[in-house]
Amino acid sequence: MFEKFLRFFVENSRMNYTLFVLVFAVGIWSYNNTPKEIFPSFELDMISIKGSYSGASVDILDRMAVSEIEDNIKNLDSVDVITTVISPGSFSIILELKKGVNKYNEANRVRDAINLVKTDLPSDMDEPTVNALERSRSLMDVTLTSEKYSTDELKPFADRLKSQLLGVDGVKDITIYGDSDKFYEILLDDKKIKAMKLNKSSVFEAISTLSYIFPIGKIEGEKHYYLSTFNGAKTADAFASTLIRVGENNIYLKDIATIHKKYEDSSTLYSFNGQSAISLAIEQSEFADAIKITQKIKKLLPEINKSNPDIKISIADDNSERILDRLNIVVSNIILGIILITILVMLLINFRMSFIIAIGIPTSFVIAALYMYLSGYTINMISLVGVLIAIGIVVDDAIVVSENIQQHIEEGYEPKEAAIMGAKEMVKPVTVASITTLFSFLPILMISGTMGEVMKLIPIAVSALVIASLIESFAFLPIHAAHTLKAKAKTTSWEKVNNIYYSILHFFMDWKKSFLIIFIILVPLATFFELKSSRFQMFPKFDASDIKISIKANENTKLEDAFKIVQSIEKDMIENKKKFFIRSIDSVAGFRKDTGDNTENYPYVMYMTVELQKMKNANFLDKYITPYLSLYYDKEGRERTKKSIEIASELKKFIKKKDYQKNSI
């Protein structure tokens, strides 16, 4: 049966080569269209419960609300781990669910459980919210600054830009920092009201009817009136020309008041390189390609900016750059491995054999890439690690099959017949070896939790390449071997190497008892001491491209004062830009995030992102291999000579030397 399969592919050479070219082209297309990222995408089997109780301390909040909620959700059999973070005035409870549980159904059950304890919670407390957690995948920050326009004048442009960027395929959400809601400030003229003999209460009542969807707003003093602008007029002039009825009189609003369109006090203030700005934090969709989205945005922004040349649009904290740098390292290592293997086969066997293997390895890769694309997986650091592991397996299959074909050619068979016979003889041993390899990686698929979601891509990538290698070895390699290999091909002599090996083997056979005793004692001891002295680390630490600084001032600090603090820090850092290899700095007052990804929104908290220059090429591989074997290498801006962890330590000392809060307030 299998001989018929081999004979069909060998004898129909034109069909075989056509199929080969087609598979290669589709595989390359699949690779280009498969999303690329640093770590794989996966769903979080988690539910969050968030609540707030203004003015409550940690102890009171725990005793009066959190404990009640925790006690009621502990009975849910779907919950595996409960993690609670309580801050003054607010709390967050994260529920980790057991594997296989539908988190959206469980979120409804959690809501029902909280509804049961509502009567036990403080009556003036905000109702807790329950959400199924989704992974946020930040892509970049688009920052708006201007020498001509104020921050308030930039806000309408930011809103329009947000709408345009949301139209880019793959953009999931955009958060604007430094923005605020619009309102009309109506400054009433008391003299005109008295001259027209109008009742001020009637004036207030008439104005209130203009906003019929949302609350009217607020009255400040006797002369200011704030009104929602969601519906109705959208410009100050149009609003001023609104006809209102006060008592028996019909008058225009502009007859008794001056109207200005303004913005509320911002809940956050944003700064970029020491300059007041507005930032649009862009998040990408779960299975979108960060590299392609970035290319589209970078193409779109100059076109948008043409109509507003006085506004400077900058891109900061671009995550696609990190993805490209990480992929460059792994991809260049894979290509280097293929080149070295090809050269070694050429030196140790012969040139023709190395040519067949040089074709076979990338063919296996493109077949595996097609599988990854059709299965919806992404190309990332973890899946590429699986590719690195499988390279040796792919090479072994190609060498074993082509070497056996070469032997039959040497025996005098016609090349095509030798290809069929040689491949047929290797079907069982190569397939069995591949299956045992797959079985050795299967236990990784049984790892549960977040770690399991990350690690499962290694056996998936290995399996895809092993199966692709079998397809290449028995569908395409035989015809390549039949047209490439020939009898009496010059091969490297292994006679001297074999003689040395035989002498070593005979030595151990003559002293077998001594060797076995030493082996049984020394190997376990060496393994034990090596493991004892080794440090375990699940993933190596990568050099970061940015440094996050989280700041918390005195609770009485106002938002404006907090903004002064971060701008003072920014100013000093920018003056030392070269020392710390700083590319850009963006800061938010009124918001911060900690290492656990927990967020706070208070006037006295601040969050800074210091983006660093790209790392300068330091070793031989970075200088002479990665730039030439990478698919996306960019040599611009590689000036940094220190690791991010060193710079972070220096920045920490630098900030501690100065009392920014004291000097800025």
N, C-alpha and C positions, 0 to 999 in steps of 0.2 A: 504493500500500500504506500509506504513512504518512498519507496524507490520510484513509483510512478510520479509522485509529487516532484521529486528531485529531477527526474528525467524530463518532465514537462518544462520546468524552469530553465534547465540547461540547454535543451534542444530548441526552445523558442527564445533565442537570444535577443531578437529585436523587441519582442514583447517584454522580456525581462528588463532590458535597459530603459525602455520607455516607462515601465512601472517604477524603476529605480529613480529616474529623473523626476517623475511626478511625486513620488513619496518624499524625495529630498526637498522639492519646491514647497510642497504643502507643509512639511515639517518646519522649514525656515519661516514660512508665513505664520504658522502656529506659535513659534517662539516669539516673533515680533508682536503678536497680538495677545500673548498671555500677560496678564498684569504682573508687574515686578515690584517687590517690596522687600524690606529688611527681614521682617518676621511674618509668618503666615497669618491669614485671616481666620478667625474662628469665633463662634458664638459664645458669649459669656452666659453660663447657666447660673445667673445671679439676679436677685431682686433687691431693689433699694427701697427703704422706708425713710422718708425725711420729714422732719417736723420742726417747728419753732415755737418758742414761748418767750416773748420779749421780756427781758429783765430777770429771767430765772437763772440762778446759778447752776453749776454742774450738778451739785448734790440734790438740789430741789427738783431739777429736771429729771434726774435719774429716779428719784423716789416717787414723783407724782405722775410721770408719763412713761419713761423708757422701760422701767421694770414691769409695769402693767402690760405694755405691748409685748415685751419679750416673753413673759409668762404665757401669754395667749397664743403666740406663734410657735412655741416649743413643741406643742402637741401635733404640729403638722408633720406627717411622716415623710414628706418629700424634702424637708430641710436637712442638710448635712451639717453645715457650720454657720453659726451666727456671729458676726463681728459688729461691734457697736463703737461709735465715736461720738462723744458728747462734748460740746463746747458751750460756753455761756450763751444761753438764749436759743440754742439749736442742737439737733442731734441727727445722726445718720446711722441706720442699721442696715447692714449688708447680709443677705441670706444667700449662702451657697447651696445650690440644689444638688440632689443626687443625680447620677448620670441617667440620661434617658427621659428625664421629666420635662414636660412642656412648660417652659417658664411663663408663658402668657396665661395659660390656664391657672397656674399656681399663683400668679399675681392677683387674679380675681379672688382666689381663696384667701389670700393674705388680706385683701381689702375687706372681705367679709369678716375675718377674724378681728380686724381693727374696729369695724363697726360695732362689734359686740362689747368693746371696752370703751366706747365713746363716752358713755355715761359716767365712767370712772375718771375720765380725764378732766382737767380744769376747763370750765365753761368758756373762759376767755382765751383759750389756747387755739392757735391755728390748727386746722384739721391736717393730720399727717397725710402725705402723698405717697403712693405706691407705684413704682415703675419697674418694668423688666429692663435690666441694664443692657445697653448696646455699646459696643466698642466705638469710641470716637477716634477717628484717624485724621489728625491734623495734617494739613498739606503745606500751607504757607501763610504768612501774614502780608497783606497788601496795605501799605501805609501811605496816607495822604498828608502832605505838608505844603505850605505856601507862604511866601514872603508878602503876598498881596492880600490874601483873604484871611479872616479870623477863623477860629475853630467853628463858630456857629455858622459862618458862611460856607464852610466845607461840608457841613452835614447834609444838605440836600444833594450835593454831588455824590457823597458816600452812599446815600439811599439809592440813587440811580445806578451807581456802579455795582452795588449789591444785586440789584435786579438783573443787570446784564451778566454778571458772573454766575448767578444761579442758573442761567440758561446754558452754561457750558456743561456738556455731557460728562457726568462723573462727579460733579460738585454736589455734595449732599446738603450742607448747611453753611451759613456764614454768620458769624457773630461780630457785631460792631462794638468796638471799645472807644469810649470818648463821646458816644452819641447820647442823645436824650430826646424826649418827646417834645413836639411843638405845641405852642399855645399862643393865644392872642392876649396881649395886655391891653385892657381898655381903661384908659385914664379919663375918668369923668370930670367934666368941667362944672363945678358947683354954681358958678356965676350964671352960666347959660341955662342950667336947670331951673334956677330961681327966676331968671328973666322970663322963661317960658312958662312959669308957674306950674311946674311938674312936681309930682310927689316922688321922692327918691325911692321909696319902697316899690312904687309902681314901675319905676325905671328898671330896678333890679329884676322884678318879676317879668317884665317884657323881654329883657336880655336873656333870662333863663330859658325862655321858650325857644330860643335859637338852637339850643343843643338838645335834640330829642332822642338821642341814642345813649350817650354816656353822661355821667354826672357833670353838672355845670362847671365844677372846678372849685375855686375858693375866692372869697372876698378878703382882701388885705387892706386893713384900715378902712377909710371911707371913700377913697378915690380910685383904688385898683380893683379890677375885676378880671379873673382868669377863666377862660372858656375853652372847652374841648373843640378841636378843629377837625375831628374825624369826618364829620359831615358838614355840608354847607359850603360857604365861601372858602377859597384856598389862598387868597391873597389879602393883604391888609386893605388895599383900595376897594376890593370887591366887598369885603366885610363892612367897611365904613359906609358903603352905599346901601346897606341893608335897611329896608323900611320896617320900623317897629311901631306898635300901637301902645301908647302910654295913656291910659284913661280914655278920653274921647279924642285924643290927638294922634295923628299919623305923622311921624317924623323920621328922618334919616339918622342913623346912629352917629354919623360924622357931625351932625348939628350939635350934639351934646358931649362928644368924647373924641379923644385922639386914640387911634388904634395902631399897635405895633405887633408884628408877628415875631415871636421870640421862642426860646427853648427853655425847658426846665433845667434846674441844676442837675448836672450829670451825676449818675450813680458811680461812674468810673471816669477818670481822667487819664489820657494816654499821652505818652511822650516818646519821641523817636530821635535818638542822637541829641538829646537836650532840647529839642524843639517840640512845642505843643503840636499834637497831631491827632488824626483819627485812624484807627486800624481796623481792617476787615480780616478776621481770622477765618480762614477757609478750611472746611473739612471735606474729605473725599468720601465717596460711597464705598461700601464694603469691598466690592470686587472690581473697583475701577483701577486703572493704571495711573499711578502718580506721575510717571514720566510724561505720558501723553497729555494728561490734564494740564501739567505745568507748561508744556509746549503751546497748548491752545491759549492759556491765559497770557503767556508772554507775547503771543502774537496779537491778542486782542487789546491789551493795555495801551500800546502806542497809538492804535487807531482811536481809542476813547480819549486819549490825552491830547490829540490834535485839536479838538474843539476847546480845550481848557489848558493852554500852554503855561499859564501861571500856577497851575497845581502840579506839584512834583509827586509822581507815583513811584514808590519803591517797593521792592520785594525783599522780605526778610524771613529768616527761619524757614528756608525752603527745604522741606523734607525729601524732595526728589533728588537733591544733591547728595544726601547721605545714602540713599538707596543706590545711586549710581556708583559712589565710591566703594561701597561694600561689594556690589556685584562685580566691579572691576577687579578687585582683589581675587575673588573666588574664580571668576571666569578666566582671568589671565593664568592662574595656577592650573586650571584644567587644560587650557591650550598648551601650556608649557609641558605638562605631563604627557600629552599626546605627542608632542614633538620629540621629547626625550625617549619615549617608548619606541617611536618609529626609528629613531637613530640607533637605539640599542639593538633592535631587531635586525636592522641593516648591517650592523657590525658583527653581531653574534650569529646570524643565520645567513641571509643574503638580501640583496636590494629588492628583488621581485617580491619576496615575502613581505618586506616592510611596506611596499607600495599597497599591497592588498589590505594590510592591517590599517594603514593610514587612511584608506577609504572606508573601511569597516567601522572604525570608532565613531566618526561623525555621523555615519548612517544610523547607527544605533541611537545616537543622541537625538537626531531629528525625529525618529520614530517615537522615542519616549516623549519628546516635546509635543508631538501630536496627541498622544494619550493625555498628557497633563492639561492641554488646552481643552480637549473634549470633555474631560472629567471635571473641569471647573477649578483646578488647583492653580496656585500662583507660583511664579519663579522667585525664590527667596533664598536667604542664607541657609536655611535648614534643608530645603530640597536640593540645593547645590552641594551640601555636605554629602547627601546620599549619592549624588553623581560622582563625587570624588572617590567614595568608597567602592563604587561599582566599576570604575575604570579598569582595575586589574582583572575583574571577571570578564569584561567585554574583550580585553586583549587576550586572555587565556583561551576563550572560545575560538577566536579568530586564528590564533597560532596553532592550536591543536588540529582544527579542521584543515587548514591550509597545509600544514606539515604532513598530514596523512595523505592529502591529495598529491603532494610533491613526491612522496615515496612510491605511489602507484605509477606516476609518470616515469620515475627512475626505473621502474620494473618493466617499462616498455609499452604500457597502455596508452591509447590515444588520450589527449588532454581532456576531452569531454567525458569519455568513459571513466577516466581516472577521477575526475571531479565527482561523478555520480557514486562510484565505489567508495572513494575516500570519505565523502560526506555521510553516506549511508552507514559506514562502520562507526562513525563518531556520534550518531544520533543518540543512542542510549547513554553512553558515558557522559556526554556533555549535558544532556537533558537532566539526568539524575543529579549531576553535580550542581546544576542551576537550581533544581528543586530543593536540595538540601540547604543551599545558600538562602533561599527564600524562607524556609522554615526557621532558620537561625535568627531571622529578623522579625518574625511574627510576634514574639512576646512583647515587642515595643508597642504594638497596637493595643495591648491590654492595659497600658498605663492610663489611669483615669485622671480627671481634672484638667486644669489648664496646661500642665506640663505634658499630659498625654496628647492634647490637641496640637501642641507645638511639635512634639517628637514624632508623631505618627507619619509625618512627611518623609522621614528618612527611609523606613521600609517601603513606603509607596514609591519613592523615587528609585530606590534600589530595584524593586520588583519591576517597575516600568522598563528600566535599562536592561535587566537580565532577560526579560521576555523579548525586548527589542533586539538584544544580541542574538538570541536563538533564531529570530526571524531573519536577521541579516546573515547569520552563519549558514543557514540551510536554504535560503531563497535567493540571495544575491551573491554571496561569496563564491559558491561553486562556479558560476559563469565567469566571474572575475579571475578566479584561479585558472580555469581552463584556457583563458585568453592571455594570461600573464606568465604563469609558471611554465618551465620547459625542462627537458631532461638535461642532465649533466650541468646543472646550474652551479656556479661556484659557491661553496658554502664555507663558513669558518671552521677550521679544524679544532676539535675539542679533545684531541688525543692527550695533550699535556695536562689539561685540566682533569680529564678522566683518570690519568695515572696518579695525580696528586690525591684525588678523591678516593681511589682504591686503596692507596697507602694509609690514609687516615682511617678509612673504614676497617681495614685489616688490623690496625693498631688497637682500635676499640674492641674488635672481636677477640683479639688475643688477651686483652685485659678486661674482659667483660664483667667479671665479678667486682673488681675495683671500681670500674666506671659506674656500674649500677648503684653501688653503695654511695659513691660521691654524689651521683645525680639525685638519688632519693633524699639525701641529707641536705645538700647545698641549695638545691632549687627551692624547696619550701622555705628554708631559712632566708634566702635572698628575697623571695617574694614577700615574706612577712615583714622584714625590715624596710623594704622599699615602700610597701603600702602604709606602714606606720609613719614613715617620714614624709609621705606625700600629702599634699593638701587638696581636698576635693573642692571643685568649683564646677557647677553645672554648665555655665557658659562663661567664656573668657570675657574680660572687660575690654570693650572697644574704646578707642579714643573718641571722646564726644566732640561734636562740632559746635556746641554751645554750652553755656553755664547758666543755670537757673538760680536766682537769688530771691528768697522769700523773706519779707520784712514785716514785722509787726511792731507798731509804735504804741504809745500810751493810749488807752481807750478813749481819752478825752480829745485826742488829736482829730482835727477837722480834715475833711477830704482835701481841701485846698492846701492845708499845711503838709499833709502826707505827699501831695503832688510836688510841693517844694522840696521835700526831702529827696525823692527819687531824682528830681532834676538836678539837685546839687551833686548827688552821687554820679549821675550821668556825666555832668560837666567835668568832674575830676577824673573820671575814667577816660573820657575822650581826650583830655590833655595828656594822658599816659597811654594813648592808643597803640603806639609802637611797642611799648614795653610789655603790654598784655596781649598783643596780637589781636586787637579788637577790630572786627569788621563792621559791626553795627550794634546798637543797644536800643531795645524798646522796653518801656516800663508802663505799668498800669497801677494807678492809685485807686483803692476801693475794691480791689480783688487780689486774691493770692491763692496759690496751690502748693500743697506740701508734697513730700516724697511719696506718700501713699495715695496721691491723686485726689485728695480731699480738698474741696474748695471752700473759700470764705468770702463773703461780700460784706465788708464793713468799711467805713470811711478811713479807719486807722491802719488798714493792711495794704501792703504793696507787693508787687511781683515784677521782677526784672529778668529779661532774657539777654544775655551777652553772647552775641554770635561771634565766633572766632574765625580767623583766617584758616584756610585749608593747610593741612600738615605738609611740610616740605619733605620731599623724597629723602629718606635717611639711609636705607640699606640698599644692597645690590639689586634685589628684586624690584623695589620701588623705583629705582633709577633707570634700570636697563631692561626690565621685563614687563612690568605692569603697563607703562605708557605705550608700548608697542603691541602688546597682545590683548589689550582691553578693547571692548566694543564702544565704550562711552567715555573714554578718558578726556579730562579737561585739565590742562596744565596751568590755567590762569589762577592767580591768587594763592599759590602755594608758597607762603612765606613763613608760616609758623614753625618754630624749631623746638617748642616745648609741648609736652603732653597737656591735655586739658585738665587733668587732675593736679598738675603742678601749678597751672595758672589759677585754678580755683582756690588753691591754698594761699597763693600770693594775694589774690583779690580779697580773701577773707581777712587777712592781716591788714591789708590796705584800708578796708572799711572800718575795722575796729579802731584804728588810730584816730579816727575823727568822730566827733559826736554830732552827726548830721541833724538829728532832731533838735538839739539845743541850738545849733547854728542857723537852722532854717526857719524856726518858728519865731 
